[in-house]
Amino acid sequence: MHLPELPELPRRLAGPAPGWAESTDVVVVGSGIAGLTAALHLREAGLHVTVVTKENIDDGSTRWAQGGIAAVLDPLDTPAAHARDTEVAGVGLCDPAAVRVLVEEGPARVRELMRVGAEFDRNPDGSLMLTREGGHHANRIVHAGGDATGAEVQRALHAAVRRDPWIRVVDHALVLDLLTDAAGRACGITLHVLGEGTEDGVGAVMARAVVLATGGMGQVFASTTNPVVSTGDGVALAIRAGAAVTDIEFVQFHPTALFLGGTGGRAQQPLVSEALRGEGAHLVDGDGKRFMVGQHELAELAPRDVVAKGIHRVMLATGTDHVHLDARHLGAAFLEQRFPTIVASCRAAGVDPTTEPIPVAPAAHYASGGVRTDLHGRTSIPGLYACGEVACTGVHGANRLASNSLLEGLVFAKRIAEHIAGGLPEHGEPAPVTERAWVLDPGVRPVLQRAMTRGAGVLRSAETLAATAATIVGLGATRGRPATASWEATNLVTVATALVAAATAREETRGCHWREDFPATRDEWLGHLFPALGDAGEPKLTWEA
Ligand SMILES: Cc1cc2nc3c(=O)[nH]c(=O)nc-3n(C[C@H](O)[C@H](O)[C@H](O)COP(=O)(O)OP(=O)(O)OC[C@H]3O[C@@H](n4cnc5c(N)ncnc54)[C@H](O)[C@@H]3O)c2cc1C
């Protein structure tokens, strides 16, 4: 396996020793759909739960989700059909058992979410309004407020968590590293809290189980739909702790983020949901020609990676940095009623989608891989669970089917809570920390993002990946002082290093991993790469067929 030269990385984030500690049954890291759903189910089991979250409770990706949640809720649809569409998108790397769990348990979890208080859009007869998105062959996407699904889900879960006095939420709390006992079992976390009184600065939350629900890592790229908190902290923590991480080379690029020109180191680009294409908007080049027709049987509704690459190729061929999405023929009244969020964000950027085509370009959108889990959300470290976008349950394989990610968070959060409720050991004592700790300078963030977008983004080759690796080696030498920006920058470089190692080794094109120098899907790559750090922090890669 070809592994480029990559820098040594810390096995621990440097920081002051914990100055305070508290204890709970289960600590959940992250407050999106995965973390809050897990917390609510854990409470149903009578456990004390502490949710810690990096900024404010609503600041993850969940509230930005527009399209909806995929689940078989139409009597004419079947779980087998949903599984088929999911596995086609995953190009041979989905775990069929995980997919079965997702599609079979999904409908009940969506109904539970409605009981928690989420209100989805309905037809005049009161039935749920179901729509279709790229890669789905049936109408199975529930949505809320037109294109404000995630905001409604986050609102409902947030309200439910606030109603329960036994769920403690600690915000502005950045989790640094995992604590394990002498037997190697997770027994808590270290974190930095911007708080008051005794709970301020670096501390520890001791717990009988730890649930990672830290979301995605889109901020590793210069152009992303992910919010600024999506810095891959959970994956980086897991890599440092020695938990199995896999499929990290499979990053889905959303083909149509609103093109805003260049962005700085902490930016999020508004998504122009594929639901708009689902309703009939056309992708056109500079001459107004529909370029996806003839490239794929579903044209603009082809899987995301196919559309992203179609756009990228037009951009390369024409020397432009964006194409256009033309929705004018759908009419102003329809657009304003069905897509209020998109219309508002376009107008805020000075584009009126009812009278002019929308400038769009691909942006990093979803991490299909992450911390490897089994069907109960267990990672390879006992007592450590992972759920939501940070996890790799095996449902997405080489590419995620649209609207399966909110569903994955719902389904596996419940499974984790059930597993934890089935039996928890007593609190463990943290073993002494012996690993070398240091951090990188925060100035590496924008440099890393640009290098990742250029060389390890929508289209990759040995040459572009080597150039990105060389940049990362340079960044690895710039040490910094412990602070929020340095911890995040170190996490970003850790995740980027793992991604570049795996993307370089995987000499094929599959799902959302597109190698220009290896354009075919190759049977010998039907397996998973596991990036890791050796004892001294040296990047390693192992293969599992
Ligand atoms: C613009 C956009 C549109 C999308 N549309 C859809 C859609 O229509 N349907 C769909 O299924 N999916 C969609 N997705 C994907 C989906 O929203 C996410 O995959 C999903 O919300 C992830 O949920 P999560 O709970 O895993 O993470 P998040 O909702 O991202 O929450 C992660 C949480 O972890 C916290 N956190 C991170 N690091 C730390 C740390 N070190 N310490 C403490 N806390 C930390 C964050 O602050 C946050 O609270 C979309 C994503 C985006 C960005």
Ligand as a Chemical Component Dictionary entry (heavy atoms), coordinates in Angstrom:
data_LIG
# 
_chem_comp.id                   LIG 
_chem_comp.type                 NON-POLYMER 
_chem_comp.pdbx_formal_charge   0 
_chem_comp.three_letter_code    LIG 
# 
loop_
_chem_comp_atom.comp_id 
_chem_comp_atom.atom_id 
_chem_comp_atom.alt_atom_id 
_chem_comp_atom.type_symbol 
_chem_comp_atom.charge 
_chem_comp_atom.model_Cartn_x 
_chem_comp_atom.model_Cartn_y 
_chem_comp_atom.model_Cartn_z 
_chem_comp_atom.pdbx_ordinal 
LIG C1  C1  C 0 -26.380 22.113 5.226  1  
LIG C2  C2  C 0 -26.622 20.663 5.557  2  
LIG C3  C3  C 0 -27.776 20.047 5.091  3  
LIG C4  C4  C 0 -28.022 18.713 5.398  4  
LIG N1  N1  N 0 -29.205 18.128 4.982  5  
LIG C5  C5  C 0 -29.489 16.873 5.379  6  
LIG C6  C6  C 0 -30.759 16.288 5.095  7  
LIG O1  O1  O 0 -31.626 16.898 4.485  8  
LIG N2  N2  N 0 -30.995 15.032 5.538  9  
LIG C7  C7  C 0 -30.060 14.312 6.226  10 
LIG O2  O2  O 0 -30.326 13.166 6.603  11 
LIG N3  N3  N 0 -28.864 14.854 6.525  12 
LIG C8  C8  C 0 -28.568 16.105 6.125  13 
LIG N4  N4  N 0 -27.357 16.653 6.447  14 
LIG C9  C9  C 0 -26.428 15.884 7.261  15 
LIG C10 C10 C 0 -26.942 15.881 8.686  16 
LIG O3  O3  O 0 -27.446 17.159 9.004  17 
LIG C11 C11 C 0 -25.839 15.533 9.647  18 
LIG O4  O4  O 0 -25.166 14.376 9.218  19 
LIG C12 C12 C 0 -26.425 15.267 11.027 20 
LIG O5  O5  O 0 -27.184 16.375 11.440 21 
LIG C13 C13 C 0 -25.323 14.992 11.999 22 
LIG O6  O6  O 0 -25.891 14.923 13.264 23 
LIG P1  P1  P 0 -24.952 14.666 14.498 24 
LIG O7  O7  O 0 -25.833 14.671 15.686 25 
LIG O8  O8  O 0 -24.109 13.491 14.234 26 
LIG O9  O9  O 0 -23.960 15.923 14.491 27 
LIG P2  P2  P 0 -24.220 17.493 14.600 28 
LIG O10 O10 O 0 -25.635 17.857 14.438 29 
LIG O11 O11 O 0 -23.232 18.140 13.705 30 
LIG O12 O12 O 0 -23.837 17.781 16.100 31 
LIG C14 C14 C 0 -22.505 17.619 16.530 32 
LIG C15 C15 C 0 -22.394 18.207 17.894 33 
LIG O13 O13 O 0 -21.134 17.902 18.470 34 
LIG C16 C16 C 0 -20.589 19.084 19.043 35 
LIG N5  N5  N 0 -19.143 18.937 19.097 36 
LIG C17 C17 C 0 -18.274 18.795 18.079 37 
LIG N6  N6  N 0 -17.023 18.688 18.556 38 
LIG C18 C18 C 0 -17.103 18.760 19.904 39 
LIG C19 C19 C 0 -16.157 18.735 20.959 40 
LIG N7  N7  N 0 -14.838 18.602 20.750 41 
LIG N8  N8  N 0 -16.604 18.862 22.224 42 
LIG C20 C20 C 0 -17.916 19.015 22.485 43 
LIG N9  N9  N 0 -18.859 19.045 21.528 44 
LIG C21 C21 C 0 -18.455 18.920 20.259 45 
LIG C22 C22 C 0 -21.084 20.176 18.125 46 
LIG O14 O14 O 0 -20.979 21.433 18.715 47 
LIG C23 C23 C 0 -22.511 19.721 17.915 48 
LIG O15 O15 O 0 -23.331 20.052 19.004 49 
LIG C24 C24 C 0 -27.089 17.989 6.151  50 
LIG C25 C25 C 0 -25.926 18.618 6.604  51 
LIG C26 C26 C 0 -25.696 19.939 6.318  52 
LIG C27 C27 C 0 -24.456 20.605 6.833  53 
# 
loop_
_chem_comp_bond.comp_id 
_chem_comp_bond.atom_id_1 
_chem_comp_bond.atom_id_2 
_chem_comp_bond.value_order 
_chem_comp_bond.pdbx_ordinal 
LIG C1  C2  SING 1  
LIG C2  C3  SING 2  
LIG C2  C26 DOUB 3  
LIG C3  C4  DOUB 4  
LIG C4  N1  SING 5  
LIG C4  C24 SING 6  
LIG N1  C5  DOUB 7  
LIG C5  C6  SING 8  
LIG C5  C8  SING 9  
LIG C6  O1  DOUB 10 
LIG C6  N2  SING 11 
LIG N2  C7  SING 12 
LIG C7  O2  DOUB 13 
LIG C7  N3  SING 14 
LIG N3  C8  DOUB 15 
LIG C8  N4  SING 16 
LIG N4  C9  SING 17 
LIG N4  C24 SING 18 
LIG C9  C10 SING 19 
LIG C10 O3  SING 20 
LIG C10 C11 SING 21 
LIG C11 O4  SING 22 
LIG C11 C12 SING 23 
LIG C12 O5  SING 24 
LIG C12 C13 SING 25 
LIG C13 O6  SING 26 
LIG O6  P1  SING 27 
LIG P1  O7  DOUB 28 
LIG P1  O8  SING 29 
LIG P1  O9  SING 30 
LIG O9  P2  SING 31 
LIG P2  O10 DOUB 32 
LIG P2  O11 SING 33 
LIG P2  O12 SING 34 
LIG O12 C14 SING 35 
LIG C14 C15 SING 36 
LIG C15 O13 SING 37 
LIG C15 C23 SING 38 
LIG O13 C16 SING 39 
LIG C16 N5  SING 40 
LIG C16 C22 SING 41 
LIG N5  C17 SING 42 
LIG N5  C21 SING 43 
LIG C17 N6  DOUB 44 
LIG N6  C18 SING 45 
LIG C18 C19 SING 46 
LIG C18 C21 DOUB 47 
LIG C19 N7  SING 48 
LIG C19 N8  DOUB 49 
LIG N8  C20 SING 50 
LIG C20 N9  DOUB 51 
LIG N9  C21 SING 52 
LIG C22 O14 SING 53 
LIG C22 C23 SING 54 
LIG C23 O15 SING 55 
LIG C24 C25 DOUB 56 
LIG C25 C26 SING 57 
LIG C26 C27 SING 58 
# 
